[in-house]
């Protein structure tokens, strides 16, 4: 058995690390451990995202995402400034493919204003000043506060901070196996007694919550986010971020263009229903749960029209030609030959409320006697992490 810890955080992604960071800043707890099942941090969602710092445009004003996205954006930029981590202040334009998308663009603008976000509806001429090759129908929405960072540099920096504090142990290669006596976690490397357990396990957070008897109406459905990239000689077509108008009935933003820190322009991600929580490549990461996932997808297909739309449209994007058809109206001078394959891929662990068979749009935090469970910390989870951690510690843990 390992030494008992006051607070045991399960999950070494950005949410778990940010909560540990907040605890050593504002909490009486002096003995904190972070369990990470992989041998490195950021092996999954936190390290596989595009590094975009969102600015709170998409989210309804009453949501936790709206509450923490913009503040998280500011806190992340401040942290990067203090640590010397580069931030690409590239901004973003959301462009309309046709006149039918204009009302949604205007709705996003109103949301941005209500969320305190700096945003502007701009003309096609103004779009050209920001993104010379972006295409839009009549107007676009400009977000100057959107930026890009290298998520691995952020994760590595926070990890160093935690270790150097002397109050946090990062236990890598410790996979959660179960619970004993409601105050002892079993792992592949031994058992650990805890005072408070915080579940920030991302794609596995629902499974762990259920072990504690919490959130039994919630289950995660994995979606695969595949990317392509622009050929290097065509990367000049995108200066920062060019996004489509999303279907705001679904929690996905659509395939978009993002220039990252090394100059690569990624095109993605898709939102294809996946066969496993770590199903990054073909049949890799397909575990024994695959038949349960397929069964849940079938139920959603028949009961949820928005899921049915995604299930029809997204898998087609495995076809290079259909992928190109989805993006060709976003950028001028783009041809299918300009798009090349990329090894970049991620999994979005999308929470579903099975009482209503609806995809959950917001973050979810559940508290039991001695455990806290963070579910659905998907995009803008990376952006929101530091502000969200403040909220979790203040509301659910206290001084």
DODREN-27420 format. One record per residue (C-alpha): residue number from 1; x, y, z. Coordinates in pm, 1 decimal. Layout:
% DODREN-27420
{r NUM {X Y Z}},
...
//
This chain:
% DODREN-27420
{r 1 {0.0 0.0 0.0}},
{r 2 {121.1 349.1 -85.9}},
{r 3 {118.4 634.4 164.3}},
{r 4 {-221.7 784.7 236.1}},
{r 5 {-296.8 1113.5 61.4}},
{r 6 {-529.7 1397.5 161.0}},
{r 7 {-647.2 1450.5 -197.6}},
{r 8 {-618.8 1191.6 -472.3}},
{r 9 {-677.3 1323.9 -824.4}},
{r 10 {-741.3 1063.6 -1092.5}},
{r 11 {-632.0 1195.8 -1431.2}},
{r 12 {-311.8 1371.8 -1532.9}},
{r 13 {-463.9 1581.9 -1810.2}},
{r 14 {-494.1 1959.0 -1793.6}},
{r 15 {-805.6 1952.4 -1571.9}},
{r 16 {-648.5 1726.8 -1308.0}},
{r 17 {-320.8 1919.4 -1311.3}},
{r 18 {-497.8 2257.1 -1292.2}},
{r 19 {-700.2 2142.4 -990.8}},
{r 20 {-382.2 2022.4 -818.0}},
{r 21 {-223.5 2359.3 -896.0}},
{r 22 {-521.1 2543.4 -749.1}},
{r 23 {-516.7 2326.4 -437.5}},
{r 24 {-155.9 2411.9 -353.8}},
{r 25 {-233.7 2781.2 -407.9}},
{r 26 {-550.7 2811.0 -201.2}},
{r 27 {-606.2 2500.8 6.5}},
{r 28 {-492.8 2366.7 342.2}},
{r 29 {-420.0 2029.3 182.2}},
{r 30 {-49.1 1952.1 189.2}},
{r 31 {-46.7 1596.2 59.7}},
{r 32 {-183.4 1563.6 -293.5}},
{r 33 {-133.0 1284.8 -544.8}},
{r 34 {-222.4 1272.6 -913.6}},
{r 35 {-285.6 930.4 -1067.2}},
{r 36 {-204.1 901.3 -1438.6}},
{r 37 {-252.3 564.5 -1604.0}},
{r 38 {-3.7 640.6 -1882.4}},
{r 39 {370.4 683.6 -1839.1}},
{r 40 {348.1 1041.9 -1966.7}},
{r 41 {102.1 1320.6 -1904.5}},
{r 42 {-116.4 1454.4 -2183.8}},
{r 43 {-125.8 1126.8 -2376.0}},
{r 44 {-492.4 1171.7 -2458.6}},
{r 45 {-731.1 1466.7 -2501.4}},
{r 46 {-517.0 1731.9 -2332.4}},
{r 47 {-211.3 1661.9 -2545.0}},
{r 48 {-396.7 1586.7 -2866.8}},
{r 49 {-600.7 1904.8 -2904.0}},
{r 50 {-498.8 2179.8 -3144.9}},
{r 51 {-398.6 2420.8 -2867.7}},
{r 52 {-663.1 2679.6 -2957.5}},
{r 53 {-754.0 2910.5 -2669.8}},
{r 54 {-1120.0 2981.7 -2732.0}},
{r 55 {-1285.7 3308.8 -2634.4}},
{r 56 {-1636.0 3207.6 -2523.6}},
{r 57 {-1834.2 3274.0 -2840.4}},
{r 58 {-2027.8 2951.2 -2880.2}},
{r 59 {-2170.4 2888.6 -2534.3}},
{r 60 {-2505.7 2989.4 -2390.7}},
{r 61 {-2462.8 3255.1 -2118.6}},
{r 62 {-2607.4 3035.2 -1842.2}},
{r 63 {-2350.5 2759.9 -1896.9}},
{r 64 {-2031.9 2673.3 -1708.3}},
{r 65 {-1848.4 2685.1 -2040.7}},
{r 66 {-1951.4 3048.2 -2090.1}},
{r 67 {-1858.1 3126.9 -1730.5}},
{r 68 {-1504.0 2989.8 -1753.4}},
{r 69 {-1393.3 2995.7 -2116.9}},
{r 70 {-1295.4 3362.5 -2148.8}},
{r 71 {-1153.0 3380.4 -1796.9}},
{r 72 {-960.9 3061.3 -1865.6}},
{r 73 {-829.9 3216.5 -2185.9}},
{r 74 {-693.2 3514.0 -1988.2}},
{r 75 {-547.4 3295.3 -1710.8}},
{r 76 {-378.3 3061.4 -1958.5}},
{r 77 {-224.7 3354.8 -2147.0}},
{r 78 {-107.8 3507.4 -1817.9}},
{r 79 {46.1 3176.7 -1711.0}},
{r 80 {222.5 3134.6 -2045.7}},
{r 81 {359.1 3488.7 -2017.6}},
{r 82 {498.7 3417.9 -1671.0}},
{r 83 {659.3 3092.1 -1785.4}},
{r 84 {791.7 3213.7 -2120.1}},
{r 85 {562.6 2984.5 -2320.2}},
{r 86 {486.0 3135.1 -2663.8}},
{r 87 {128.1 3236.8 -2741.4}},
{r 88 {20.4 3294.5 -3099.6}},
{r 89 {-236.2 3578.1 -3083.0}},
{r 90 {-385.4 3481.4 -3417.8}},
{r 91 {-756.1 3555.9 -3372.1}},
{r 92 {-1034.4 3371.0 -3549.9}},
{r 93 {-1290.2 3436.3 -3820.2}},
{r 94 {-1612.3 3233.6 -3836.1}},
{r 95 {-1733.2 3243.7 -4195.8}},
{r 96 {-2072.0 3169.5 -4348.5}},
{r 97 {-2099.9 2942.0 -4651.5}},
{r 98 {-2442.9 3072.7 -4751.0}},
{r 99 {-2721.4 3310.2 -4654.0}},
{r 100 {-2894.5 3044.5 -4440.1}},
{r 101 {-2603.3 3051.2 -4196.3}},
{r 102 {-2618.0 3427.9 -4135.1}},
{r 103 {-2883.6 3406.8 -3856.5}},
{r 104 {-2667.0 3153.7 -3669.8}},
{r 105 {-2367.0 3384.2 -3707.1}},
{r 106 {-2575.2 3666.3 -3558.5}},
{r 107 {-2685.6 3438.2 -3272.5}},
{r 108 {-2321.0 3359.9 -3197.0}},
{r 109 {-2246.5 3731.4 -3194.2}},
{r 110 {-2519.8 3789.5 -2935.5}},
{r 111 {-2386.7 3505.8 -2723.8}},
{r 112 {-2038.9 3655.3 -2741.3}},
{r 113 {-2166.5 3992.9 -2621.1}},
{r 114 {-2357.6 3835.7 -2332.6}},
{r 115 {-2049.1 3635.8 -2234.3}},
{r 116 {-1833.0 3948.9 -2223.7}},
{r 117 {-1627.8 3840.2 -2523.3}},
{r 118 {-1476.0 4085.3 -2767.0}},
{r 119 {-1632.8 4002.7 -3103.4}},
{r 120 {-1733.4 4185.6 -3418.6}},
{r 121 {-1952.1 4115.4 -3718.7}},
{r 122 {-1736.1 4219.2 -4011.7}},
{r 123 {-1779.8 4263.3 -4386.5}},
{r 124 {-1615.3 4052.3 -4655.1}},
{r 125 {-1370.1 4337.2 -4713.1}},
{r 126 {-1267.3 4337.4 -4346.8}},
{r 127 {-1232.4 3956.9 -4352.9}},
{r 128 {-970.2 3996.1 -4627.2}},
{r 129 {-764.6 4222.3 -4401.5}},
{r 130 {-751.9 3949.1 -4136.4}},
{r 131 {-753.2 3633.5 -4349.1}},
{r 132 {-681.1 3725.5 -4712.1}},
{r 133 {-796.8 3389.6 -4850.9}},
{r 134 {-1101.1 3326.6 -4630.7}},
{r 135 {-1436.5 3303.8 -4809.7}},
{r 136 {-1765.7 3413.7 -4657.9}},
{r 137 {-2119.1 3502.1 -4754.9}},
{r 138 {-2168.5 3873.9 -4689.4}},
{r 139 {-2039.7 3888.3 -4327.6}},
{r 140 {-1824.7 3694.8 -4080.6}},
{r 141 {-1771.2 3693.6 -3704.7}},
{r 142 {-1427.9 3800.6 -3582.8}},
{r 143 {-1284.3 3691.4 -3248.0}},
{r 144 {-956.9 3875.4 -3175.1}},
{r 145 {-910.2 3706.0 -2836.0}},
{r 146 {-874.3 3356.7 -2982.1}},
{r 147 {-512.6 3237.7 -2966.1}},
{r 148 {-300.1 2923.6 -3000.7}},
{r 149 {-47.4 2761.1 -2764.8}},
{r 150 {148.1 2436.7 -2761.9}},
{r 151 {-51.6 2220.9 -2516.7}},
{r 152 {246.5 1998.0 -2439.6}},
{r 153 {456.2 2294.6 -2324.4}},
{r 154 {173.6 2402.9 -2093.0}},
{r 155 {126.1 2052.8 -1949.6}},
{r 156 {497.9 2002.5 -1893.7}},
{r 157 {528.7 2340.7 -1723.9}},
{r 158 {236.7 2278.6 -1486.6}},
{r 159 {375.9 1934.6 -1404.7}},
{r 160 {712.7 2089.0 -1313.6}},
{r 161 {538.9 2347.1 -1094.4}},
{r 162 {348.9 2078.0 -906.0}},
{r 163 {651.9 1860.3 -844.5}},
{r 164 {869.6 2153.4 -735.4}},
{r 165 {604.5 2255.5 -479.6}},
{r 166 {690.7 1949.5 -272.3}},
{r 167 {319.0 1896.4 -203.0}},
{r 168 {217.5 1696.5 -510.5}},
{r 169 {320.6 1351.8 -628.2}},
{r 170 {261.6 1263.1 -993.4}},
{r 171 {211.5 886.4 -1002.7}},
{r 172 {250.6 774.9 -1364.3}},
{r 173 {157.9 427.0 -1477.1}},
{r 174 {-106.3 402.4 -1202.5}},
{r 175 {-425.8 277.5 -1362.7}},
{r 176 {-745.7 293.3 -1155.7}},
{r 177 {-873.1 -59.5 -1091.0}},
{r 178 {-1143.6 -15.4 -829.9}},
{r 179 {-1257.7 112.1 -492.0}},
{r 180 {-1234.2 -53.1 -150.8}},
{r 181 {-1411.0 59.1 168.3}},
{r 182 {-1505.4 384.8 -9.7}},
{r 183 {-1174.2 543.2 91.1}},
{r 184 {-912.4 327.7 -78.4}},
{r 185 {-836.2 321.0 -450.1}},
{r 186 {-695.1 7.8 -605.9}},
{r 187 {-442.3 55.3 -888.1}},
{r 188 {-217.5 -171.4 -1089.9}},
{r 189 {71.5 -49.0 -872.5}},
{r 190 {-93.3 -92.3 -532.8}},
{r 191 {-364.1 67.8 -320.3}},
{r 192 {-388.5 424.3 -190.2}},
{r 193 {-601.1 553.8 97.0}},
{r 194 {-744.9 900.7 45.8}},
{r 195 {-942.5 1169.3 223.9}},
{r 196 {-1093.4 1322.5 -91.1}},
{r 197 {-1102.6 1168.4 -439.0}},
{r 198 {-1129.8 1389.1 -749.5}},
{r 199 {-1223.0 1215.8 -1071.6}},
{r 200 {-1079.2 1404.5 -1370.3}},
{r 201 {-1022.4 1096.7 -1583.0}},
{r 202 {-1155.3 1233.4 -1911.2}},
{r 203 {-1271.0 952.0 -2137.9}},
{r 204 {-1297.4 715.9 -1840.2}},
{r 205 {-1462.3 958.2 -1598.3}},
{r 206 {-1810.7 807.7 -1628.1}},
{r 207 {-1682.1 457.9 -1553.2}},
{r 208 {-1503.1 578.6 -1240.1}},
{r 209 {-1803.7 784.8 -1126.9}},
{r 210 {-2020.6 473.7 -1154.2}},
{r 211 {-1781.7 282.7 -924.4}},
{r 212 {-1865.2 548.8 -662.5}},
{r 213 {-2237.1 514.2 -741.1}},
{r 214 {-2244.2 863.8 -892.4}},
{r 215 {-2389.8 985.2 -1223.6}},
{r 216 {-2542.0 653.7 -1322.4}},
{r 217 {-2760.1 825.1 -1583.0}},
{r 218 {-2451.1 947.4 -1768.5}},
{r 219 {-2242.2 749.4 -2015.3}},
{r 220 {-1966.6 859.3 -2249.4}},
{r 221 {-1980.8 805.5 -2624.2}},
{r 222 {-1641.2 850.3 -2795.3}},
{r 223 {-1607.6 1053.0 -3116.4}},
{r 224 {-1292.9 1037.7 -3325.4}},
{r 225 {-1142.4 1367.3 -3435.0}},
{r 226 {-922.7 1309.4 -3739.1}},
{r 227 {-713.1 1584.3 -3895.2}},
{r 228 {-546.7 1658.5 -4225.1}},
{r 229 {-305.6 1940.8 -4297.8}},
{r 230 {-226.2 2189.0 -4571.2}},
{r 231 {84.4 2116.9 -4774.4}},
{r 232 {366.8 2340.3 -4658.1}},
{r 233 {372.5 2539.5 -4981.2}},
{r 234 {2.3 2620.7 -4936.7}},
{r 235 {13.7 2709.8 -4565.7}},
{r 236 {8.5 3079.4 -4661.2}},
{r 237 {-365.2 3039.4 -4727.4}},
{r 238 {-436.3 3053.0 -4351.0}},
{r 239 {-284.5 3309.2 -4114.2}},
{r 240 {-467.9 3206.2 -3796.4}},
{r 241 {-801.6 3030.4 -3751.7}},
{r 242 {-1081.9 2995.9 -4005.0}},
{r 243 {-1393.4 2825.6 -3869.8}},
{r 244 {-1729.3 2739.8 -4027.6}},
{r 245 {-2063.3 2832.9 -3875.4}},
{r 246 {-2145.2 2532.8 -3653.5}},
{r 247 {-2472.6 2351.8 -3603.3}},
{r 248 {-2544.2 2496.3 -3258.5}},
{r 249 {-2780.1 2208.7 -3179.9}},
{r 250 {-2472.7 1985.5 -3149.8}},
{r 251 {-2163.6 2040.5 -2931.7}},
{r 252 {-1920.3 2018.6 -3226.2}},
{r 253 {-1760.1 2315.2 -3402.7}},
{r 254 {-1709.6 2162.0 -3746.5}},
{r 255 {-1394.4 2102.1 -3949.9}},
{r 256 {-1179.6 2416.4 -3944.3}},
{r 257 {-833.5 2551.1 -4026.1}},
{r 258 {-581.2 2626.4 -3750.5}},
{r 259 {-222.3 2743.9 -3782.5}},
{r 260 {-26.5 2606.7 -3486.5}},
{r 261 {299.0 2717.8 -3329.0}},
{r 262 {533.7 2542.7 -3574.4}},
{r 263 {354.4 2688.5 -3877.6}},
{r 264 {159.9 2374.2 -3967.6}},
{r 265 {-199.6 2440.0 -4073.2}},
{r 266 {-422.5 2159.8 -3949.0}},
{r 267 {-762.9 2093.1 -4100.4}},
{r 268 {-1005.4 1921.1 -3864.7}},
{r 269 {-1124.8 1767.6 -3648.9}},
{r 270 {-1402.4 1543.7 -3766.8}},
{r 271 {-1654.0 1405.2 -3515.9}},
{r 272 {-1687.4 1043.1 -3622.6}},
{r 273 {-1846.9 795.0 -3378.9}},
{r 274 {-1555.2 580.7 -3256.5}},
{r 275 {-1530.0 217.2 -3151.4}},
{r 276 {-1345.0 285.7 -2827.1}},
{r 277 {-1235.8 552.4 -2583.2}},
{r 278 {-881.2 531.6 -2721.5}},
{r 279 {-963.6 419.4 -3076.0}},
{r 280 {-715.2 649.7 -3248.3}},
{r 281 {-618.6 417.5 -3533.9}},
{r 282 {-846.3 172.3 -3717.0}},
{r 283 {-899.9 -107.6 -3462.3}},
{r 284 {-638.3 11.8 -3211.7}},
{r 285 {-792.7 102.9 -2877.3}},
{r 286 {-1104.5 -105.9 -2940.0}},
{r 287 {-1171.4 -267.7 -2604.0}},
{r 288 {-1428.1 -515.6 -2476.8}},
{r 289 {-1676.7 -229.5 -2446.3}},
{r 290 {-1708.1 -199.9 -2824.3}},
{r 291 {-2042.9 -381.5 -2841.9}},
{r 292 {-2188.6 -161.8 -2566.9}},
{r 293 {-2070.1 146.5 -2756.1}},
{r 294 {-2225.7 22.2 -3080.1}},
{r 295 {-2552.4 -54.5 -2898.7}},
{r 296 {-2560.7 293.6 -2743.9}},
{r 297 {-2487.0 450.0 -3081.3}},
{r 298 {-2777.1 255.6 -3231.2}},
{r 299 {-3014.8 382.1 -2960.7}},
{r 300 {-2898.6 739.7 -3014.1}},
{r 301 {-2932.0 700.1 -3390.0}},
{r 302 {-3301.8 620.9 -3357.0}},
{r 303 {-3386.0 852.9 -3066.9}},
{r 304 {-3168.5 1160.6 -3120.4}},
{r 305 {-3204.7 1347.8 -3453.1}},
{r 306 {-2888.7 1553.2 -3395.0}},
{r 307 {-2679.3 1241.7 -3333.5}},
{r 308 {-2836.3 1080.5 -3641.2}},
{r 309 {-2726.6 1376.8 -3850.8}},
{r 310 {-2368.1 1346.2 -3722.2}},
{r 311 {-2368.2 968.6 -3769.6}},
{r 312 {-2471.2 1012.9 -4133.3}},
{r 313 {-2242.0 1302.6 -4221.3}},
{r 314 {-1916.7 1254.7 -4032.4}},
{r 315 {-1801.0 904.1 -4136.7}},
{r 316 {-1820.1 1016.5 -4500.2}},
{r 317 {-1526.2 1245.1 -4426.0}},
{r 318 {-1295.4 945.1 -4431.0}},
{r 319 {-1324.5 999.5 -4805.4}},
{r 320 {-1067.6 1264.3 -4912.2}},
{r 321 {-1308.6 1398.5 -5173.7}},
{r 322 {-1601.5 1436.0 -4928.7}},
{r 323 {-1368.9 1584.2 -4666.8}},
{r 324 {-1265.5 1842.9 -4924.5}},
{r 325 {-1628.6 1915.4 -5014.1}},
{r 326 {-1689.0 2007.0 -4649.5}},
{r 327 {-1410.3 2267.8 -4640.0}},
{r 328 {-1374.6 2399.1 -4993.7}},
{r 329 {-1608.2 2694.3 -4935.1}},
{r 330 {-1401.4 2825.3 -4641.3}},
{r 331 {-1079.5 2917.4 -4823.9}},
{r 332 {-1019.1 3061.1 -5171.0}},
{r 333 {-766.9 2899.9 -5402.6}},
{r 334 {-789.3 2565.3 -5224.8}},
{r 335 {-774.3 2240.5 -5420.6}},
{r 336 {-798.8 1881.3 -5305.6}},
{r 337 {-430.5 1837.8 -5392.7}},
{r 338 {-342.7 2096.5 -5124.8}},
{r 339 {-469.5 1866.7 -4847.6}},
{r 340 {-246.0 1590.2 -4716.7}},
{r 341 {-286.5 1319.8 -4452.2}},
{r 342 {-186.4 1386.1 -4092.2}},
{r 343 {-106.9 1158.5 -3801.5}},
{r 344 {-287.1 1396.1 -3565.7}},
{r 345 {-599.7 1240.3 -3416.0}},
{r 346 {-793.6 1271.3 -3092.6}},
{r 347 {-1096.5 1133.1 -2913.3}},
{r 348 {-1374.8 1353.9 -2781.5}},
{r 349 {-1536.2 1172.7 -2483.5}},
{r 350 {-1886.8 1310.0 -2528.8}},
{r 351 {-2122.0 1271.4 -2233.2}},
{r 352 {-2476.0 1150.8 -2295.7}},
{r 353 {-2765.2 1185.0 -2050.3}},
{r 354 {-2952.8 858.9 -2095.4}},
{r 355 {-3264.1 983.0 -1917.7}},
{r 356 {-3323.2 1200.7 -2225.8}},
{r 357 {-3078.6 1039.5 -2474.0}},
{r 358 {-2931.6 1386.2 -2529.0}},
{r 359 {-2573.0 1490.6 -2586.6}},
{r 360 {-2467.0 1700.8 -2288.5}},
{r 361 {-2334.4 2041.2 -2395.0}},
{r 362 {-2193.0 2170.8 -2068.1}},
{r 363 {-1934.8 2062.7 -1812.5}},
{r 364 {-2080.0 1846.9 -1533.9}},
{r 365 {-1954.5 1835.5 -1173.0}},
{r 366 {-2103.8 1586.6 -927.0}},
{r 367 {-2019.9 1556.8 -555.5}},
{r 368 {-2065.1 1260.8 -323.9}},
{r 369 {-1957.6 1222.1 37.7}},
{r 370 {-1582.9 1208.8 -25.7}},
{r 371 {-1550.4 1234.9 -402.4}},
{r 372 {-1591.7 1490.1 -680.6}},
{r 373 {-1654.1 1380.8 -1037.7}},
{r 374 {-1583.2 1602.3 -1338.3}},
{r 375 {-1765.2 1480.2 -1645.9}},
{r 376 {-1773.1 1614.1 -1999.9}},
{r 377 {-1467.4 1839.0 -1966.0}},
{r 378 {-1442.2 1853.5 -2344.8}},
{r 379 {-1375.8 2163.5 -2556.5}},
{r 380 {-1320.7 2430.3 -2434.8}},
{r 381 {-1186.1 2223.5 -2144.8}},
{r 382 {-821.6 2304.9 -2217.4}},
{r 383 {-894.6 2677.4 -2248.0}},
{r 384 {-1114.5 2682.4 -1937.2}},
{r 385 {-895.2 2463.1 -1717.9}},
{r 386 {-744.6 2719.5 -1481.3}},
{r 387 {-1068.1 2912.4 -1428.9}},
{r 388 {-1266.4 2590.7 -1397.3}},
{r 389 {-1017.7 2461.3 -1137.8}},
{r 390 {-1071.9 2777.2 -930.3}},
{r 391 {-1446.0 2709.6 -936.6}},
{r 392 {-1414.1 2341.0 -841.1}},
{r 393 {-1184.3 2413.3 -548.4}},
{r 394 {-1387.6 2706.4 -420.7}},
{r 395 {-1733.7 2550.6 -455.3}},
{r 396 {-1669.6 2183.3 -385.8}},
{r 397 {-1360.8 2177.3 -161.0}},
{r 398 {-1324.5 2510.4 15.4}},
{r 399 {-1022.6 2658.9 194.7}},
//
